[in-house]
């Protein structure tokens, strides 16, 4: 299994980040590496505005991704798993 995790601080409140992350129409704008998937990722789990998860399938792999959103004084700490 291959695991990737990255984190970034965004200057927006968790509700705004969750609204963009949860809108499938906007996902090509911020999830740019989805071209290898056989089908677009589908929402698998959500706990607004703290957690959002997706599942997808590529030709040779399954994809499980999630976002953890933590409020901070500067906005939202987003951890992408």
N, C-alpha and C positions, 0 to 999 in steps of 0.2 A: 504494500500500500504506500502511496506517495502522499505526503501531507505538506501543505503550504499554509503558512500563517503570516499575515502582515497586519500592521496597525497604523492608523493615521488619525490625527486630530483635525476635525472639521469645524469651522467657525459658525455652526448652525445648531439649533436645538435638536434633541433626539427625535421629536415628532416630525420635523421637516426632513431630516435624513431618512427616517423610516418611510415617509410618504414617497420620496423619490425611489428608494431601494425597492419598495413594494409595488411600484407601478411598472408592469411588464413592458409597456409601450416605451418607457425611458431606458430600459436596461441596455440596449445596444450602445447608448451614449457613454455608459460608465463600465460596462462589462464587455471589453473589446476583444477578448480572446475566446469567444464562443463559436467561432466558425467551424471548428472540428466536431461539434455536436450534431448527432443525427436528428435530434429534436430539441427545441428550446427547453431550458430548465423550467420545471413546474414548482410552484410553492409547495413546500413539504410541511412547514411548521411556522407559526408566528406567535409572538407575545409582544404586541405593540406597546410602546415603542422601543423595547429592549432587545428583541431577538427576531431574526428572520432566516429561514433556511429553504434551500431549493434542492431538487434532484433532477438530474438529466442523464442522457446516455450518448456516448460517442460510438464510433464504429468498433472500437476495441476496449472501451472502458466505461465505467459508471462514474458519475460526478455527484458528490454530495458537498454542498457549499453552505456556509452560514455567515451571518453578520451578527456580532454582538455590539450593541450600542450602549455606551456608558456616558452619562452626563458629566461634564467637567465645567469649571469656571470659564473656560475659553470656548465652549461649544459641546462637541460630542467626540469621544474617543471611539473610533470604529475599528473593530478587529474582525478581519476577514479570514475565515477558516476554510 
